């Protein structure tokens, strides 16, 4: 934190102290210069990824067909801090540090003694937290001489972010977008095209994996697991192309930790420390970004809860099993030890498309199973209700993914009111809903429904878990 920022805390501004502010801001010089790596602070060692063909631990050589060496090194690193390259820092400064907001109007509307803070990642050019890792991944691929990146996207936040990053570093970008989201959110595709990317619905007839699924189910709504299969196949068959993933893997979660590091500095400006840290969770990246920098503080004795929120229609942590599974539908990726509903599971077409993933990041899964991280699930109608209340109080219309974190924060604030206790709540506002108006339109028209947990379909998918 810069001396200038510290002076603001000491002197106040126009007779008001920083504690009274709606927003807590850091200067560009306060941007974290390194990523925080949670691996050295894990309560137990991670299980290694396994080769999909042999079942033996996968080595760096097994990943070089689709990832640059620098990211493979980060994936296996046990260094507590990894420096952020200057070209990446230069791009991050375009919108970082992001604001920390005190949700005072929401607190008043709820009549709660709780203090609610949110980290506003919606201010990035792509409108979400995803740009924190897409910039880094595009940079490392460019440095290795890669010309083109292939990827998947659910709701389109990751596809948008990678499209922008590829434009910055002069790479081609090809995006396989989950089919139900492709048609629910057409303007996400337009945004990707503005930044020079090609985007098609998945499953597609472009890949072997896509054609196989379409032959079995021509009306398949798609899933992140299917889209990952298509993107990995695309990358594996072209020497000029690598694969980029927007969540799940260690290096992706690593890049997102700028969020939590900034939040810690901003909370000091507010004279606060959270009792609970909340993030929505699909593959785990935005939750990890806000929560992981608090893990060593929790291990050191701080009384703090780290809560991951997932959709009831795809309850990976709350209903899944902890086992080795493929990260994709077709079994092309390494086997990862994670919370999973089975790689064959295709969730219902809820509007929080970025949370429709059968698995969970191995790092988040390990911390969940060790009791460091809590997991809860919500139905989409309750989340939209919370999102509308938030919009009418704070003015920001959030993405359906973020609405899950909002819903949990409101529940925590209401619990504080019922208990008559003060509580400090921090959540990650991971993206805006400007491209999700069709979902809100359907909500107001009463056309959205809640999906019950499809227990029989999950059990069927779990029956197909690979033997290790």
C-alpha positions as CSV (number, residue, x, y, z in Angstrom):
1,X,0.0,0.0,0.0
2,X,1.4,3.4,-0.9
3,X,2.2,6.1,1.6
4,X,-0.3,8.3,-0.1
5,X,-3.1,5.8,0.6
6,X,-2.0,5.5,4.2
7,X,-2.1,9.3,4.6
8,X,-5.7,9.3,3.4
9,X,-6.6,7.0,6.3
10,X,-4.8,9.1,8.8
11,X,-6.0,12.5,7.8
12,X,-9.5,11.8,6.4
13,X,-10.8,13.8,3.4
14,X,-13.0,16.9,3.6
15,X,-13.6,16.3,7.3
16,X,-14.7,12.7,6.7
17,X,-12.7,9.6,7.4
18,X,-12.2,6.9,4.8
19,X,-14.4,4.6,7.0
20,X,-17.4,6.6,6.0
21,X,-16.9,6.1,2.3
22,X,-19.0,4.0,-0.1
23,X,-15.9,3.0,-2.1
24,X,-12.4,2.1,-1.0
25,X,-9.9,2.7,-3.7
26,X,-6.3,1.9,-4.2
27,X,-4.0,3.6,-6.7
28,X,-2.4,1.8,-9.6
29,X,0.9,1.7,-7.7
30,X,-0.9,-0.5,-5.1
31,X,-1.7,-3.3,-7.6
32,X,-0.3,-6.6,-6.4
33,X,3.1,-7.4,-8.1
34,X,2.8,-11.1,-7.5
35,X,0.2,-13.8,-7.5
36,X,-0.5,-15.7,-4.2
37,X,-0.1,-19.5,-4.4
38,X,-2.3,-21.4,-1.9
39,X,-0.4,-24.7,-2.4
40,X,2.1,-24.2,0.4
41,X,-0.7,-23.4,2.8
42,X,-2.9,-26.4,2.0
43,X,-3.7,-28.7,5.0
44,X,-2.6,-31.7,3.0
45,X,-0.8,-32.4,-0.3
46,X,-2.8,-32.4,-3.5
47,X,-3.3,-35.6,-5.4
48,X,-1.5,-35.5,-8.7
49,X,-3.3,-35.3,-12.1
50,X,-3.3,-38.7,-13.9
51,X,-2.7,-39.4,-17.6
52,X,-6.0,-40.2,-19.2
53,X,-4.5,-43.2,-21.0
54,X,-2.2,-44.8,-18.5
55,X,-3.7,-43.7,-15.2
56,X,-0.2,-42.8,-14.1
57,X,0.8,-39.3,-12.7
58,X,0.9,-36.9,-15.6
59,X,4.1,-35.0,-16.2
60,X,4.9,-31.7,-17.9
61,X,5.5,-33.4,-21.2
62,X,1.9,-34.7,-21.2
63,X,0.6,-31.1,-21.1
64,X,2.9,-29.5,-23.6
65,X,0.7,-30.3,-26.6
66,X,-1.9,-27.7,-25.4
67,X,-0.3,-25.4,-22.8
68,X,2.8,-23.2,-22.8
69,X,5.7,-24.2,-20.6
70,X,5.3,-21.2,-18.2
71,X,1.7,-22.1,-17.3
72,X,2.7,-25.8,-16.9
73,X,5.4,-24.6,-14.4
74,X,2.8,-22.5,-12.5
75,X,0.4,-25.5,-12.5
76,X,3.0,-27.5,-10.5
77,X,4.6,-24.7,-8.5
78,X,4.9,-24.8,-4.7
79,X,6.4,-21.3,-4.5
80,X,4.3,-19.1,-2.2
81,X,4.5,-16.1,-4.6
82,X,4.9,-15.9,-8.3
83,X,5.9,-12.5,-9.9
84,X,3.5,-11.0,-12.4
85,X,5.3,-10.1,-15.6
86,X,5.5,-6.4,-16.5
87,X,3.5,-6.7,-19.7
88,X,0.7,-8.4,-17.8
89,X,0.8,-5.8,-15.0
90,X,0.7,-3.0,-17.6
91,X,-2.6,-4.5,-19.0
92,X,-4.1,-5.1,-15.5
93,X,-3.6,-1.4,-14.8
94,X,-6.2,-0.7,-17.4
95,X,-8.9,-1.4,-14.8
96,X,-7.2,-2.6,-11.7
97,X,-7.2,-2.2,-8.7
98,X,-11.0,-2.6,-8.8
99,X,-13.2,-0.8,-6.2
100,X,-14.3,-2.3,-2.9
101,X,-17.8,-1.1,-2.2
102,X,-19.7,-0.8,1.1
103,X,-23.3,-1.8,0.4
104,X,-24.7,0.7,2.8
105,X,-28.0,1.1,0.9
106,X,-28.6,-2.7,0.9
107,X,-27.7,-2.8,4.6
108,X,-30.4,-0.2,5.2
109,X,-33.0,-2.0,3.1
110,X,-32.4,-5.2,5.0
111,X,-32.3,-3.5,8.4
112,X,-29.3,-5.5,9.3
113,X,-26.5,-4.8,11.8
114,X,-24.2,-6.5,9.3
115,X,-21.6,-4.6,7.2
116,X,-21.7,-5.8,3.6
117,X,-18.7,-5.2,1.3
118,X,-18.3,-6.3,-2.3
119,X,-15.3,-6.4,-4.7
120,X,-16.5,-5.0,-8.0
121,X,-14.9,-7.0,-10.7
122,X,-17.6,-5.9,-13.2
123,X,-15.5,-2.8,-14.1
124,X,-13.1,-4.7,-16.3
125,X,-13.4,-4.2,-20.1
126,X,-15.0,-7.6,-20.5
127,X,-17.3,-7.0,-17.5
128,X,-16.0,-9.8,-15.3
129,X,-13.1,-11.2,-13.3
130,X,-12.1,-13.5,-16.1
131,X,-9.8,-10.9,-17.7
132,X,-7.4,-11.4,-14.7
133,X,-6.3,-14.7,-16.1
134,X,-7.0,-14.3,-19.9
135,X,-4.4,-11.5,-20.1
136,X,-1.8,-13.7,-18.4
137,X,-2.6,-16.8,-20.5
138,X,-2.5,-14.9,-23.8
139,X,0.8,-13.3,-22.8
140,X,2.5,-16.6,-22.0
141,X,1.2,-18.2,-25.2
142,X,2.4,-15.3,-27.3
143,X,5.9,-15.5,-25.6
144,X,6.1,-19.2,-26.7
145,X,5.2,-18.3,-30.3
146,X,1.7,-19.7,-30.3
147,X,-0.6,-18.0,-33.0
148,X,-4.1,-19.2,-32.0
149,X,-6.0,-20.2,-28.9
150,X,-9.0,-22.4,-28.7
151,X,-11.4,-22.4,-25.6
152,X,-14.8,-23.1,-24.3
153,X,-17.2,-20.7,-22.6
154,X,-20.4,-21.1,-20.6
155,X,-22.3,-17.9,-20.3
156,X,-19.7,-16.1,-22.4
157,X,-17.7,-14.2,-19.7
158,X,-14.6,-16.3,-20.3
159,X,-15.0,-16.3,-24.1
160,X,-15.3,-12.5,-24.0
161,X,-12.3,-12.1,-21.8
162,X,-10.0,-14.4,-23.8
163,X,-11.2,-12.6,-27.0
164,X,-10.0,-9.3,-25.7
165,X,-6.7,-10.7,-24.4
166,X,-6.0,-12.4,-27.8
167,X,-6.7,-9.0,-29.5
168,X,-4.2,-7.3,-27.1
169,X,-1.4,-9.8,-27.9
170,X,-2.2,-10.4,-31.6
171,X,-3.5,-14.0,-31.3
172,X,-6.4,-15.6,-33.1
173,X,-9.2,-16.8,-30.8
174,X,-11.8,-19.6,-31.4
175,X,-14.6,-20.1,-28.9
176,X,-16.9,-23.1,-28.4
177,X,-19.8,-21.7,-26.5
178,X,-22.3,-23.9,-24.7
179,X,-25.3,-24.1,-27.0
180,X,-28.1,-23.1,-24.5
181,X,-26.1,-20.0,-23.5
182,X,-25.2,-19.2,-27.1
183,X,-28.8,-18.7,-27.8
184,X,-29.7,-17.2,-24.4
185,X,-27.0,-14.6,-24.6
186,X,-26.5,-13.6,-28.3
187,X,-24.8,-10.3,-27.5
188,X,-21.9,-12.1,-25.8
189,X,-21.1,-13.6,-29.2
190,X,-21.3,-10.1,-30.7
191,X,-18.8,-8.8,-28.0
192,X,-16.4,-11.6,-28.9
193,X,-16.7,-10.8,-32.5
194,X,-16.0,-7.1,-31.7
195,X,-12.6,-8.3,-30.4
196,X,-11.9,-10.4,-33.4
197,X,-12.9,-13.9,-32.2
198,X,-14.9,-16.7,-33.9
199,X,-17.6,-18.2,-31.7
200,X,-19.8,-21.2,-32.5
201,X,-22.4,-23.2,-30.4
202,X,-21.3,-26.4,-28.8
203,X,-21.7,-29.3,-29.4
204,X,-20.8,-28.5,-33.0
205,X,-20.1,-30.5,-36.2
206,X,-16.6,-29.1,-36.3
207,X,-15.0,-31.8,-34.0
208,X,-15.2,-35.5,-33.6
209,X,-16.4,-35.0,-30.0
210,X,-19.1,-32.7,-31.1
211,X,-20.3,-34.8,-34.0
212,X,-20.5,-37.9,-31.7
213,X,-22.7,-36.1,-29.2
214,X,-25.0,-34.6,-31.9
215,X,-25.5,-38.1,-33.4
216,X,-26.7,-39.3,-30.0
217,X,-28.7,-36.2,-29.1
218,X,-29.3,-33.7,-31.8
219,X,-31.1,-31.4,-29.3
220,X,-28.3,-31.5,-26.7
221,X,-28.2,-28.1,-24.8
222,X,-24.4,-28.5,-24.4
223,X,-22.3,-28.3,-21.2
224,X,-18.9,-27.0,-20.3
225,X,-17.6,-30.5,-20.3
226,X,-18.6,-31.0,-23.9
227,X,-17.3,-27.6,-25.0
228,X,-14.0,-28.4,-23.3
229,X,-13.7,-31.6,-25.3
230,X,-14.2,-29.7,-28.5
231,X,-11.6,-27.0,-27.6
232,X,-9.0,-29.5,-26.4
233,X,-9.4,-31.5,-29.6
234,X,-9.1,-28.4,-31.7
235,X,-5.9,-27.4,-29.9
236,X,-4.4,-30.9,-30.0
237,X,-4.7,-31.2,-33.8
238,X,-3.0,-27.9,-34.7
239,X,0.6,-27.0,-34.0
240,X,-0.1,-23.3,-34.0
241,X,-2.9,-23.6,-31.5
242,X,-3.0,-24.0,-27.7
243,X,-5.9,-24.5,-25.3
244,X,-6.9,-21.9,-22.7
245,X,-9.1,-22.7,-19.7
246,X,-11.0,-20.1,-17.7
247,X,-11.3,-21.9,-14.4
248,X,-10.5,-25.2,-12.6
249,X,-6.7,-25.5,-13.0
250,X,-4.2,-24.3,-10.5
251,X,-2.7,-21.5,-12.7
252,X,-6.1,-20.0,-13.4
253,X,-7.0,-19.8,-9.8
254,X,-3.5,-18.4,-9.1
255,X,-4.0,-15.5,-11.5
256,X,-7.3,-14.5,-9.8
257,X,-5.7,-13.9,-6.4
258,X,-5.1,-10.3,-7.2
259,X,-8.8,-9.9,-6.2
260,X,-8.4,-11.1,-2.6
261,X,-5.0,-9.4,-2.2
262,X,-6.5,-6.0,-3.1
263,X,-9.6,-6.6,-0.9
264,X,-7.3,-7.2,2.1
265,X,-5.7,-3.8,1.6
266,X,-9.0,-2.1,1.0
267,X,-10.6,-3.6,4.1
268,X,-7.8,-2.1,6.1
269,X,-8.8,1.3,4.7
270,X,-12.3,0.6,5.9
271,X,-11.1,-0.5,9.3
272,X,-12.8,-3.9,8.8
273,X,-12.1,-7.6,8.6
274,X,-14.7,-10.1,7.2
275,X,-16.4,-12.8,9.3
276,X,-17.4,-14.4,6.0
277,X,-16.0,-14.3,2.5
278,X,-18.4,-15.4,-0.3
279,X,-18.0,-16.3,-4.0
280,X,-20.2,-18.1,-6.5
281,X,-18.6,-21.3,-7.7
282,X,-18.8,-23.1,-11.0
283,X,-15.3,-24.2,-11.7
284,X,-13.9,-22.3,-8.8
285,X,-11.9,-19.4,-10.2
286,X,-13.7,-16.3,-8.9
287,X,-14.3,-17.9,-5.5
288,X,-10.6,-18.8,-5.2
289,X,-9.7,-15.2,-6.3
290,X,-11.5,-13.6,-3.4
291,X,-11.1,-16.4,-0.8
292,X,-7.6,-17.9,-1.2
293,X,-5.6,-14.9,0.1
294,X,-7.6,-15.4,3.4
295,X,-6.7,-19.1,3.7
296,X,-3.4,-18.5,5.6
297,X,-5.1,-16.0,7.9
298,X,-7.8,-18.6,8.7
299,X,-5.0,-21.2,9.3
300,X,-3.3,-18.7,11.6
301,X,-6.4,-18.5,13.9
302,X,-8.6,-15.8,12.3
303,X,-12.3,-16.6,12.8
304,X,-13.4,-16.4,9.2
305,X,-15.7,-18.5,7.1
306,X,-15.0,-19.1,3.4
307,X,-18.3,-19.9,1.6
308,X,-18.6,-21.2,-2.0
309,X,-22.1,-20.9,-3.5
310,X,-23.3,-23.1,-6.4
311,X,-26.6,-23.7,-8.2
312,X,-29.0,-26.3,-6.9
313,X,-29.3,-27.6,-10.5
314,X,-25.5,-28.4,-10.6
315,X,-24.5,-29.0,-6.9
316,X,-21.0,-30.3,-7.5
317,X,-19.7,-29.8,-3.9
318,X,-22.9,-30.2,-1.9
319,X,-24.1,-33.4,-3.7
320,X,-21.1,-34.7,-5.6
321,X,-18.3,-37.1,-4.7
322,X,-14.6,-36.5,-4.2
323,X,-13.0,-38.7,-6.8
324,X,-10.7,-38.7,-9.9
325,X,-12.7,-37.7,-13.0
326,X,-12.1,-36.3,-16.4
327,X,-12.4,-32.5,-16.8
328,X,-14.3,-33.0,-20.1
329,X,-17.1,-35.1,-21.5
330,X,-15.1,-37.2,-23.9
331,X,-12.3,-38.1,-21.5
332,X,-9.4,-36.3,-23.3
333,X,-8.2,-34.3,-20.3
334,X,-6.0,-35.5,-17.4
335,X,-7.9,-37.1,-14.5
336,X,-8.2,-34.7,-11.6
337,X,-9.1,-35.4,-8.0
338,X,-12.0,-33.2,-7.4
339,X,-15.6,-32.8,-6.3
340,X,-17.6,-34.1,-9.2
341,X,-21.1,-35.0,-10.4
342,X,-19.5,-37.2,-13.2
343,X,-18.2,-36.0,-16.5
344,X,-21.3,-37.4,-18.3
345,X,-23.6,-35.2,-16.3
346,X,-25.3,-32.4,-18.3
347,X,-27.0,-29.9,-16.0
348,X,-30.3,-28.2,-16.8
349,X,-30.1,-25.0,-18.9
350,X,-30.2,-22.5,-16.1
351,X,-29.2,-18.9,-16.9
352,X,-26.1,-19.0,-14.7
353,X,-24.3,-20.7,-17.6
354,X,-20.9,-20.2,-16.1
355,X,-21.8,-22.4,-13.1
356,X,-22.9,-25.4,-15.2
357,X,-19.8,-27.5,-14.7
358,X,-19.8,-31.1,-13.5
359,X,-16.5,-30.7,-11.5
360,X,-14.8,-28.3,-9.2
361,X,-11.2,-27.0,-9.1
362,X,-9.0,-29.5,-7.3
363,X,-7.6,-26.8,-5.0
364,X,-11.1,-25.7,-4.0
365,X,-12.3,-29.3,-3.6
366,X,-9.4,-30.2,-1.4
367,X,-10.0,-27.3,0.9
368,X,-13.8,-28.1,0.9
369,X,-13.1,-31.7,1.9
370,X,-10.7,-30.5,4.6
371,X,-13.3,-28.3,6.1
372,X,-11.5,-25.0,5.3
373,X,-14.2,-24.1,2.7
374,X,-18.0,-24.4,3.2
375,X,-20.4,-25.0,0.3
376,X,-24.0,-24.1,-0.1
377,X,-26.5,-24.2,-3.1
378,X,-29.4,-22.0,-4.2
379,X,-32.2,-22.3,-6.8
380,X,-32.2,-19.7,-9.6
381,X,-35.5,-18.0,-8.6
382,X,-34.2,-17.2,-5.2
383,X,-31.0,-15.9,-6.7
384,X,-32.8,-13.6,-9.2
385,X,-35.0,-12.3,-6.4
386,X,-31.8,-11.4,-4.5
387,X,-30.2,-9.8,-7.6
388,X,-33.3,-7.6,-8.1
389,X,-33.2,-6.4,-4.5
390,X,-29.4,-5.7,-4.9
391,X,-30.0,-3.7,-8.1
392,X,-32.7,-1.6,-6.5
393,X,-30.5,-0.9,-3.5
394,X,-27.0,-0.6,-5.0
395,X,-27.8,0.1,-8.7
396,X,-25.8,-2.7,-10.2
397,X,-27.5,-5.4,-12.3
398,X,-25.4,-8.5,-11.7
399,X,-24.8,-11.5,-13.9
400,X,-26.8,-14.6,-12.9
401,X,-23.6,-16.2,-11.7
402,X,-22.9,-13.3,-9.3
403,X,-26.5,-13.4,-8.1
404,X,-25.7,-16.6,-6.2
405,X,-23.1,-14.7,-4.1
406,X,-25.5,-11.9,-3.6
407,X,-28.2,-14.3,-2.4
408,X,-25.8,-15.8,0.1
409,X,-24.6,-12.4,1.4
410,X,-28.3,-11.3,1.9
411,X,-29.0,-14.5,3.8
412,X,-25.9,-13.9,6.0
413,X,-27.1,-10.3,6.7
414,X,-30.6,-11.5,7.6
415,X,-29.2,-14.1,9.9
416,X,-27.2,-11.4,11.6
417,X,-30.4,-9.4,12.1
418,X,-32.2,-12.4,13.6
419,X,-29.3,-13.1,15.9
420,X,-28.9,-9.4,16.8
421,X,-25.2,-9.7,16.1
422,X,-22.8,-7.6,14.0
423,X,-21.2,-9.4,11.1
424,X,-18.9,-8.3,8.4
425,X,-19.6,-9.9,5.0
426,X,-17.4,-9.7,1.9
427,X,-18.5,-11.1,-1.5
428,X,-17.1,-11.1,-5.0
429,X,-19.3,-9.3,-7.5
430,X,-17.7,-11.2,-10.3
431,X,-19.6,-9.8,-13.3
432,X,-22.4,-7.5,-14.5
433,X,-25.6,-8.7,-16.2
434,X,-25.7,-6.3,-19.1
435,X,-25.7,-9.2,-21.5
436,X,-28.2,-11.2,-19.4
437,X,-31.3,-9.0,-19.8
438,X,-33.2,-11.9,-21.5
439,X,-32.9,-13.8,-18.2
440,X,-34.2,-10.9,-16.2
441,X,-37.0,-10.4,-18.7
442,X,-38.1,-14.0,-18.2
443,X,-37.8,-13.6,-14.5
444,X,-40.2,-10.6,-14.4
445,X,-42.6,-12.4,-16.8
446,X,-42.7,-15.4,-14.5
447,X,-41.2,-17.7,-17.1
448,X,-38.2,-19.0,-15.1
449,X,-38.5,-22.2,-13.2
450,X,-36.4,-23.9,-10.5
451,X,-34.8,-27.2,-11.4
452,X,-34.8,-29.9,-8.8
453,X,-31.6,-31.8,-8.1
454,X,-31.6,-34.5,-10.8
455,X,-30.5,-37.3,-8.5
456,X,-31.1,-40.1,-11.0
457,X,-29.1,-38.4,-13.8
458,X,-26.2,-37.7,-11.4
459,X,-26.2,-41.3,-10.2
460,X,-26.1,-42.5,-13.8
461,X,-23.1,-40.2,-14.5
462,X,-21.3,-41.2,-11.3
463,X,-21.6,-44.8,-12.4
464,X,-19.3,-43.9,-15.3
465,X,-16.4,-42.5,-13.2
466,X,-13.1,-43.8,-14.5
467,X,-11.4,-46.5,-12.5
468,X,-8.0,-45.4,-11.0
